[in-house]
Amino acid sequence: MKKILGFFIFFSGITFYASFAQQIDSQKLLADLEYLASEKLEGRKTGSEGANLASEFIKKRFRDLGLTSQFTDFTQSFDFFNRREMKKYSNAANIVGFVPGSESEKLIVVIAHYDHLGKKDGKIFFGADDNASGTAALLAIAEYFSLNRPKHSMMFVALDAEEMGQHGSKALVEDFPFPIEQVMLNINMDMVSRSDQNQLWAVGTYHYPFLKPVLQQVDRTSSISLMFGHDEPDGELQDWTFASDHAAFHRKEVPFIYFGVDDHEDYHKETDTFENIDPDFFIEATELILKALKEFDTVLLEK
């Protein structure tokens, strides 16, 4: 009897682990990253044909998943002036998808920028890690919640023009389709596909310490190490509080967690290619972020 009981517990554990581990389609995740970082998209610079191809790809996926949007054709258009180039850009495009919550109208906003540097001196800056990786993870997580309705409403936004000064996130926050007070949490993914140290940073708990216990709990289930820091103004590590698109939400006092890796040798170089990502790390990082979102979706509802 003990053997049978032991086998049942063991078998149940395997069944639970298998169902828990297979939350995303890893082949689709990698294929999405490979396409977004392909030569065809030429580095996805804002306003380029490659950026247009990327935005259409994301919109089609949102349609196929049955997501809705508060914007026509999933597109929040905006204009901005890029001081680095002394040039005005018109009709930049944030791509916004939405899944209504089953128990709350409060929002969790998940973001990743899809733009990169484009072409310079005839060279393509492919931007595989920065940030085709975050965009592909966004699509995978959106797919999960399109099939498994969250308790909170969730907004999934592929942002434009981060590389030119975080203009996409600024436009999103300034023209947000709900009162900003409805946003309980912002999750930003910017460079999540490689780490020589097998480490993924979760930035923001210095400012919002009530988020840390959930992340510590999720970290115990992962084969990669979730690191905390890069968010203290006078800390030893570089402060990333305003380093990416989560900054616009933080300025509005919206709690955030920014998932990302340390800069690597291919950062902002033409060698940031699909071949140089770490597929196993990327899959595990995406799974970890999804697990965190699932836990936040439950924990925040209880507060």
Residue, then its C-alpha position, 0 to 999 in steps of 0.5 A: m500500500k505504501k508503494i502504491l501511495g508513494f507512486f501516486i504522490f510521485f506520479s502526481g508530482i510529475t503530472f503537476y510539474a509537467s503541467f506547470a512547466q509547459q505554460i508556453d510554446s517554446q518553439k513558437l517563442l524562439a521562432d518569434l524572436e528569430y523573425l523579429a531579429s531577422e534580416k528582413l526587418e532590418g533592425r526595426k528602427t522606428g518609422s522604417e519598413g522593418a518596424n512596420l513589418a514588426s508591428e503588423f506581425i504583432k497585430k496579427r498575433f493579437r487578432d489570432l489570439g482573440l485579444t481586444s483593444q481600446f485602440t483602432d486596429f490595436t494601434q496607438s499612434f503618436d508623434f514625437f521629436n527625436r533630439r538626437e537626430m533633430k528630427k520629428y517622427s510621425n505615426a509611431a505605433n504602440i500595439v495594444g492588446f487587452v484581456p478582461g479580468s474575471e474578477s477585477e477591473k484593476l489592470i496589470v500592464v505588461i510591456a516590451h519595446y519592439d523597436h531597435l537601432g535599424k541600419k547604420d553605415g550599411k550594417i544591420f543592428f538586429g536587436a535580438d536580445d534588445n528587444a526582440s526577446g522581450t517582444a517574443a516573451l510578450l506574445a507568449i505570455a499574451e497567448y497564455f492569458s488569452l487561453n487562461r483568463p486572469k483575475h485582473s484585466m491585463m494589457f499587453v503593449a509592444l512599445d515603439a521608440e524606446e531607443m529614441g528616448q522611451h517615447g512609446s511608453k510616455a505616449l502610452v501613459e499620457d494617453f492611457p485609455f483608463p484612469i492610471e489609478q486602475v493600474m496595479l502593476n507594470i511589468n517590463m521586459d527588456m533584454v531577457s534572452r542571454s546571461d553568462q551568469n545565468q541571472l535575470w534581474a528583477v528591478g523595482t523592489y527597492h521602491y515597491p518592497f511588497l512585490k519582493p516576496v512573490l518574486q522570491q517564491v517564484d525564484r525557488t522554482s527556476s533553474i536561473s537565478l533571479m537577482f534583486g537590485h539596480d534600483e537603489p539611488d545610491g547603491e553600488l550597482q548602476d540604477w536602472t529605475f529610469a533605464s527603460d519603459h517602466a520609468a513612465f509608469h514609475r513617474k505616475e507612482v505605478p508599481f513596476i518590475y523590470f526584468g532584464v539582464d546585464d549589458h553584454e558584449d553584443y549590446h547595441k552592436e550588429t552582433d546582437t543576433f538570434e544566433n547569439i542568444d541562449p535559447d534555454f535561458f530565454i525559455e526559462a526566463t519567459e517561464l519565470i516571468l509568466k509564473a510571477l505574473k500568475e502569482f501577482d494576479t492572485v496576490l494583488l487581488e487579495k490586497 
